């Protein structure tokens, strides 16, 4: 058997796995895990708003909060595995294309979807890595920030600014998807109709807009760090929510954003139940 036939066989098996019902189940499990992460972050944000925040309102803070409770470390392992399942799903999307683009996967739109899937795989992989580190008790060390490291590269200051602009763009994209109801394409027909469909629609709309706003603030902080050459620490969601807290009516604004992030988590559950890949 030559290499071409081996590659063809492997690709065929991968495509079969990608379209299988098992992959649907794995994707659903991963989406549930992703929804739990957002609910935990929302809870920490509310605690921060009322001055009871013992942990940073971020995914890392959420993982540490979960690990601090009885059976929490076991739950964190389950959560980490769920995030790994999301990585596997999105990697297959990136390599093979999604099910509705198989006939046009070589055009610009198809490659755009593949690139987006690869980006999501990287995001989920970073979350899974953070969860595993926290589960084994290795998540507390602090080294030189990635922002500071990049800043010391040739042209690093502009790379950080560009990274911040890219994050702002992604935040705007999320807001657009929420405002235009584009997220509904992720739900099957049953999940879009009736009173339940209306509830899912509002979860998705509020959730995407709130997540987009908070992501945009992260991008602004990153771009500002690059522009002013102040990159001693990485800027993340926790910093963005702390910045909101410092504004007039900050606690109330933070509670609104926290509610929106929780809605995004609930939409992840709805998407898991009515998955349309």
C-alpha positions as a LaTeX table, in Angstrom:
\begin{tabular}{lrrr}
\hline
Residue & $x$ (\AA) & $y$ (\AA) & $z$ (\AA) \\
\hline
Unk1 & 0.00 & 0.00 & 0.00 \\
Unk2 & 1.57 & 3.31 & $-1.09$ \\
Unk3 & 1.54 & 6.56 & 0.85 \\
Unk4 & $-1.23$ & 8.08 & $-1.27$ \\
Unk5 & $-3.62$ & 5.24 & $-0.53$ \\
Unk6 & $-2.72$ & 5.36 & 3.18 \\
Unk7 & $-3.41$ & 9.10 & 3.25 \\
Unk8 & $-6.69$ & 8.56 & 1.39 \\
Unk9 & $-7.74$ & 5.87 & 3.89 \\
Unk10 & $-6.84$ & 8.03 & 6.90 \\
Unk11 & $-8.72$ & 11.01 & 5.45 \\
Unk12 & $-11.76$ & 8.84 & 4.77 \\
Unk13 & $-11.78$ & 7.54 & 8.33 \\
Unk14 & $-11.37$ & 11.07 & 9.69 \\
Unk15 & $-14.30$ & 12.32 & 7.59 \\
Unk16 & $-16.43$ & 9.40 & 8.73 \\
Unk17 & $-15.61$ & 10.17 & 12.36 \\
Unk18 & $-16.29$ & 13.87 & 11.75 \\
Unk19 & $-19.81$ & 13.14 & 10.51 \\
Unk20 & $-20.60$ & 10.45 & 13.09 \\
Unk21 & $-23.17$ & 10.64 & 15.84 \\
Unk22 & $-20.36$ & 10.10 & 18.33 \\
Unk23 & $-18.81$ & 13.39 & 17.27 \\
Unk24 & $-22.16$ & 15.07 & 17.93 \\
Unk25 & $-22.11$ & 13.66 & 21.46 \\
Unk26 & $-18.51$ & 14.76 & 22.03 \\
Unk27 & $-19.25$ & 18.26 & 20.72 \\
Unk28 & $-22.28$ & 18.50 & 23.02 \\
Unk29 & $-20.19$ & 17.47 & 26.04 \\
Unk30 & $-17.60$ & 20.08 & 25.14 \\
Unk31 & $-20.21$ & 22.82 & 24.76 \\
Unk32 & $-21.62$ & 22.00 & 28.18 \\
Unk33 & $-18.11$ & 22.33 & 29.66 \\
Unk34 & $-17.66$ & 25.67 & 27.88 \\
Unk35 & $-21.01$ & 26.86 & 29.24 \\
Unk36 & $-20.00$ & 25.92 & 32.79 \\
Unk37 & $-16.81$ & 28.00 & 32.45 \\
Unk38 & $-18.87$ & 31.06 & 31.49 \\
Unk39 & $-21.30$ & 30.58 & 34.38 \\
Unk40 & $-18.38$ & 30.36 & 36.82 \\
Unk41 & $-16.81$ & 33.52 & 35.40 \\
Unk42 & $-20.17$ & 35.30 & 35.68 \\
Unk43 & $-20.47$ & 34.26 & 39.32 \\
Unk44 & $-16.98$ & 35.56 & 40.11 \\
Unk45 & $-17.79$ & 38.83 & 38.33 \\
Unk46 & $-20.86$ & 39.31 & 40.54 \\
Unk47 & $-18.73$ & 38.60 & 43.61 \\
Unk48 & $-16.24$ & 41.20 & 42.40 \\
Unk49 & $-19.04$ & 43.73 & 41.87 \\
Unk50 & $-20.18$ & 43.39 & 45.48 \\
Unk51 & $-16.68$ & 43.49 & 46.92 \\
Unk52 & $-16.53$ & 39.79 & 47.78 \\
Unk53 & $-14.15$ & 38.77 & 45.04 \\
Unk54 & $-11.46$ & 36.49 & 46.40 \\
Unk55 & $-10.47$ & 35.39 & 42.92 \\
Unk56 & $-10.02$ & 37.07 & 39.55 \\
Unk57 & $-13.14$ & 37.01 & 37.37 \\
Unk58 & $-11.53$ & 35.05 & 34.54 \\
Unk59 & $-11.32$ & 31.47 & 33.32 \\
Unk60 & $-8.23$ & 30.93 & 35.48 \\
Unk61 & $-10.03$ & 32.31 & 38.51 \\
Unk62 & $-13.03$ & 30.12 & 37.71 \\
Unk63 & $-10.84$ & 27.01 & 37.61 \\
Unk64 & $-9.22$ & 27.86 & 40.96 \\
Unk65 & $-12.62$ & 28.59 & 42.49 \\
Unk66 & $-13.96$ & 25.23 & 41.32 \\
Unk67 & $-10.88$ & 23.35 & 42.58 \\
Unk68 & $-11.27$ & 24.90 & 46.05 \\
Unk69 & $-14.57$ & 23.11 & 46.74 \\
Unk70 & $-15.17$ & 19.50 & 47.82 \\
Unk71 & $-14.99$ & 17.24 & 44.78 \\
Unk72 & $-14.11$ & 20.38 & 42.83 \\
Unk73 & $-10.80$ & 18.99 & 41.58 \\
Unk74 & $-12.59$ & 15.97 & 40.13 \\
Unk75 & $-15.16$ & 18.28 & 38.51 \\
Unk76 & $-12.28$ & 20.33 & 37.10 \\
Unk77 & $-10.78$ & 17.21 & 35.48 \\
Unk78 & $-14.17$ & 16.50 & 33.89 \\
Unk79 & $-14.35$ & 20.11 & 32.69 \\
Unk80 & $-10.84$ & 19.92 & 31.22 \\
Unk81 & $-11.68$ & 16.74 & 29.33 \\
Unk82 & $-14.81$ & 18.43 & 27.95 \\
Unk83 & $-12.70$ & 21.31 & 26.67 \\
Unk84 & $-10.32$ & 18.84 & 25.01 \\
Unk85 & $-13.34$ & 17.39 & 23.19 \\
Unk86 & $-14.07$ & 20.87 & 21.86 \\
Unk87 & $-10.48$ & 21.08 & 20.62 \\
Unk88 & $-10.84$ & 17.76 & 18.78 \\
Unk89 & $-14.11$ & 18.87 & 17.17 \\
Unk90 & $-12.72$ & 22.19 & 15.99 \\
Unk91 & $-9.47$ & 20.65 & 14.73 \\
Unk92 & $-11.47$ & 18.29 & 12.54 \\
Unk93 & $-13.50$ & 21.27 & 11.30 \\
Unk94 & $-10.25$ & 23.07 & 10.49 \\
Unk95 & $-8.76$ & 20.10 & 8.61 \\
Unk96 & $-11.86$ & 18.75 & 6.87 \\
Unk97 & $-14.22$ & 21.73 & 6.74 \\
Unk98 & $-17.66$ & 21.75 & 8.33 \\
Unk99 & $-20.49$ & 19.58 & 7.05 \\
Unk100 & $-22.24$ & 22.34 & 5.09 \\
Unk101 & $-19.11$ & 23.44 & 3.24 \\
Unk102 & $-17.82$ & 20.13 & 1.93 \\
Unk103 & $-18.67$ & 21.05 & $-1.65$ \\
Unk104 & $-16.95$ & 24.40 & $-1.49$ \\
Unk105 & $-14.20$ & 23.97 & 1.05 \\
Unk106 & $-11.55$ & 25.28 & $-1.34$ \\
Unk107 & $-13.16$ & 28.68 & $-1.90$ \\
Unk108 & $-12.44$ & 31.76 & 0.22 \\
Unk109 & $-15.46$ & 31.25 & 2.45 \\
Unk110 & $-14.53$ & 27.63 & 3.10 \\
Unk111 & $-10.97$ & 28.52 & 4.03 \\
Unk112 & $-12.26$ & 31.33 & 6.22 \\
Unk113 & $-14.36$ & 28.83 & 8.15 \\
Unk114 & $-11.36$ & 26.54 & 8.50 \\
Unk115 & $-9.24$ & 29.40 & 9.84 \\
Unk116 & $-11.98$ & 30.34 & 12.32 \\
Unk117 & $-12.22$ & 26.71 & 13.46 \\
Unk118 & $-8.44$ & 26.59 & 13.96 \\
Unk119 & $-8.58$ & 29.77 & 16.02 \\
Unk120 & $-11.33$ & 28.35 & 18.21 \\
Unk121 & $-9.35$ & 25.14 & 18.64 \\
Unk122 & $-6.40$ & 27.22 & 19.89 \\
Unk123 & $-8.66$ & 29.10 & 22.34 \\
Unk124 & $-10.19$ & 25.90 & 23.70 \\
Unk125 & $-6.73$ & 24.30 & 23.94 \\
Unk126 & $-5.48$ & 27.23 & 26.04 \\
Unk127 & $-8.50$ & 26.88 & 28.35 \\
Unk128 & $-8.01$ & 23.11 & 28.62 \\
Unk129 & $-4.31$ & 23.55 & 29.40 \\
Unk130 & $-5.15$ & 26.08 & 32.14 \\
Unk131 & $-7.76$ & 23.70 & 33.58 \\
Unk132 & $-5.34$ & 20.76 & 33.62 \\
Unk133 & $-2.64$ & 22.89 & 35.25 \\
Unk134 & $-5.05$ & 23.95 & 37.98 \\
Unk135 & $-6.30$ & 20.37 & 38.46 \\
Unk136 & $-2.79$ & 19.10 & 39.17 \\
Unk137 & $-2.01$ & 22.08 & 41.40 \\
Unk138 & 0.45 & 23.74 & 39.02 \\
Unk139 & $-1.52$ & 26.84 & 38.13 \\
Unk140 & $-0.19$ & 29.30 & 40.67 \\
Unk141 & 3.22 & 30.18 & 39.32 \\
Unk142 & 3.82 & 33.60 & 37.82 \\
Unk143 & 6.55 & 34.20 & 35.28 \\
Unk144 & 7.27 & 36.93 & 32.81 \\
Unk145 & 4.12 & 37.92 & 30.99 \\
Unk146 & 3.64 & 37.03 & 27.34 \\
Unk147 & 2.95 & 40.70 & 26.62 \\
Unk148 & 6.30 & 41.71 & 28.13 \\
Unk149 & 8.06 & 38.92 & 26.24 \\
Unk150 & 6.63 & 39.97 & 22.88 \\
Unk151 & 7.36 & 43.62 & 23.69 \\
Unk152 & 11.08 & 42.78 & 23.77 \\
Unk153 & 11.03 & 41.30 & 20.26 \\
Unk154 & 12.02 & 43.44 & 17.27 \\
Unk155 & 8.88 & 45.42 & 16.48 \\
Unk156 & 7.24 & 43.76 & 19.50 \\
Unk157 & 5.45 & 46.92 & 20.58 \\
Unk158 & 3.56 & 47.05 & 17.29 \\
Unk159 & 2.87 & 43.30 & 17.41 \\
Unk160 & 1.16 & 43.80 & 20.79 \\
Unk161 & $-0.84$ & 46.73 & 19.41 \\
Unk162 & $-1.90$ & 44.63 & 16.41 \\
Unk163 & $-2.84$ & 41.75 & 18.72 \\
Unk164 & $-4.99$ & 44.15 & 20.73 \\
Unk165 & $-6.65$ & 45.41 & 17.54 \\
Unk166 & $-7.35$ & 41.82 & 16.49 \\
Unk167 & $-9.01$ & 41.13 & 19.86 \\
Unk168 & $-11.08$ & 44.30 & 19.49 \\
Unk169 & $-12.12$ & 43.06 & 16.04 \\
Unk170 & $-13.18$ & 39.71 & 17.48 \\
Unk171 & $-15.20$ & 41.48 & 20.15 \\
Unk172 & $-16.94$ & 43.56 & 17.46 \\
Unk173 & $-17.61$ & 40.35 & 15.51 \\
Unk174 & $-19.31$ & 38.81 & 18.58 \\
Unk175 & $-21.42$ & 41.93 & 19.07 \\
Unk176 & $-22.43$ & 41.82 & 15.39 \\
Unk177 & $-23.41$ & 38.15 & 15.65 \\
Unk178 & $-25.47$ & 38.90 & 18.72 \\
Unk179 & $-27.19$ & 41.97 & 17.29 \\
Unk180 & $-27.97$ & 40.31 & 13.94 \\
Unk181 & $-29.03$ & 36.93 & 15.41 \\
Unk182 & $-26.40$ & 35.18 & 13.28 \\
Unk183 & $-25.76$ & 32.82 & 16.20 \\
Unk184 & $-29.10$ & 31.12 & 15.51 \\
Unk185 & $-27.42$ & 29.17 & 12.71 \\
Unk186 & $-25.84$ & 27.04 & 15.44 \\
Unk187 & $-29.27$ & 25.76 & 16.55 \\
Unk188 & $-31.38$ & 23.18 & 14.76 \\
Unk189 & $-34.93$ & 24.05 & 13.68 \\
Unk190 & $-36.48$ & 22.77 & 16.93 \\
Unk191 & $-34.26$ & 25.11 & 18.94 \\
Unk192 & $-35.41$ & 28.19 & 16.99 \\
Unk193 & $-39.20$ & 27.94 & 17.27 \\
Unk194 & $-41.81$ & 28.42 & 19.97 \\
Unk195 & $-41.42$ & 30.01 & 23.38 \\
Unk196 & $-38.30$ & 27.96 & 24.09 \\
Unk197 & $-36.76$ & 29.23 & 20.87 \\
Unk198 & $-37.46$ & 32.82 & 21.96 \\
Unk199 & $-35.68$ & 32.20 & 25.27 \\
Unk200 & $-32.68$ & 30.69 & 23.47 \\
Unk201 & $-32.64$ & 33.67 & 21.11 \\
Unk202 & $-32.42$ & 36.13 & 24.00 \\
Unk203 & $-29.75$ & 34.07 & 25.76 \\
Unk204 & $-27.71$ & 34.11 & 22.56 \\
Unk205 & $-28.30$ & 37.79 & 21.78 \\
Unk206 & $-27.48$ & 39.11 & 25.25 \\
Unk207 & $-24.68$ & 36.61 & 25.73 \\
Unk208 & $-22.87$ & 37.36 & 22.47 \\
Unk209 & $-23.15$ & 41.13 & 22.95 \\
Unk210 & $-21.91$ & 40.99 & 26.55 \\
Unk211 & $-19.03$ & 38.68 & 25.66 \\
Unk212 & $-18.18$ & 40.91 & 22.69 \\
Unk213 & $-18.09$ & 44.02 & 24.89 \\
Unk214 & $-15.87$ & 42.38 & 27.51 \\
Unk215 & $-13.60$ & 40.95 & 24.79 \\
Unk216 & $-13.35$ & 44.40 & 23.20 \\
Unk217 & $-12.25$ & 45.89 & 26.54 \\
Unk218 & $-9.53$ & 43.22 & 26.77 \\
Unk219 & $-8.37$ & 44.25 & 23.29 \\
Unk220 & $-8.27$ & 47.92 & 24.28 \\
Unk221 & $-6.16$ & 47.09 & 27.35 \\
Unk222 & $-3.75$ & 44.99 & 25.27 \\
Unk223 & $-3.44$ & 47.67 & 22.57 \\
Unk224 & $-2.92$ & 50.34 & 25.23 \\
Unk225 & $-0.19$ & 48.25 & 26.86 \\
Unk226 & 1.59 & 48.02 & 23.50 \\
Unk227 & 1.12 & 51.69 & 22.65 \\
Unk228 & 2.45 & 52.90 & 26.04 \\
Unk229 & 5.03 & 50.11 & 26.33 \\
Unk230 & 3.57 & 48.99 & 29.66 \\
Unk231 & 3.42 & 45.22 & 29.35 \\
Unk232 & 4.50 & 44.03 & 32.79 \\
Unk233 & 1.51 & 41.70 & 32.96 \\
Unk234 & $-0.83$ & 40.10 & 30.48 \\
Unk235 & $-4.20$ & 41.77 & 30.07 \\
Unk236 & $-7.14$ & 39.42 & 30.28 \\
Unk237 & $-10.82$ & 39.20 & 31.10 \\
Unk238 & $-10.20$ & 39.76 & 34.80 \\
Unk239 & $-8.46$ & 43.06 & 34.04 \\
Unk240 & $-11.28$ & 44.08 & 31.71 \\
Unk241 & $-13.95$ & 43.45 & 34.34 \\
Unk242 & $-11.88$ & 45.23 & 36.98 \\
Unk243 & $-11.68$ & 48.21 & 34.61 \\
Unk244 & $-15.47$ & 48.20 & 34.30 \\
Unk245 & $-15.74$ & 48.16 & 38.10 \\
Unk246 & $-13.66$ & 51.37 & 38.30 \\
Unk247 & $-16.11$ & 53.32 & 36.12 \\
Unk248 & $-19.09$ & 55.39 & 37.39 \\
Unk249 & $-21.83$ & 52.94 & 38.38 \\
Unk250 & $-19.16$ & 50.27 & 37.91 \\
Unk251 & $-20.71$ & 47.60 & 40.18 \\
Unk252 & $-24.02$ & 47.81 & 38.32 \\
Unk253 & $-22.34$ & 47.77 & 34.92 \\
Unk254 & $-20.30$ & 44.77 & 36.01 \\
Unk255 & $-23.45$ & 42.95 & 37.14 \\
Unk256 & $-25.03$ & 43.61 & 33.72 \\
Unk257 & $-21.97$ & 42.20 & 31.94 \\
Unk258 & $-21.89$ & 39.25 & 34.35 \\
Unk259 & $-25.54$ & 38.51 & 33.53 \\
Unk260 & $-24.66$ & 38.65 & 29.83 \\
Unk261 & $-21.74$ & 36.25 & 30.27 \\
Unk262 & $-24.07$ & 33.91 & 32.16 \\
Unk263 & $-26.52$ & 34.14 & 29.24 \\
Unk264 & $-23.70$ & 33.09 & 26.90 \\
Unk265 & $-23.10$ & 30.07 & 29.12 \\
Unk266 & $-26.79$ & 29.17 & 29.02 \\
Unk267 & $-26.78$ & 29.55 & 25.23 \\
Unk268 & $-23.91$ & 27.02 & 25.14 \\
Unk269 & $-26.24$ & 24.58 & 26.92 \\
Unk270 & $-29.00$ & 25.33 & 24.41 \\
Unk271 & $-26.57$ & 24.81 & 21.56 \\
Unk272 & $-25.50$ & 21.49 & 23.05 \\
Unk273 & $-29.11$ & 20.34 & 23.18 \\
Unk274 & $-30.00$ & 21.58 & 19.68 \\
Unk275 & $-26.65$ & 21.19 & 17.98 \\
Unk276 & $-26.55$ & 21.94 & 14.26 \\
Unk277 & $-23.06$ & 21.30 & 12.91 \\
\hline
\end{tabular}
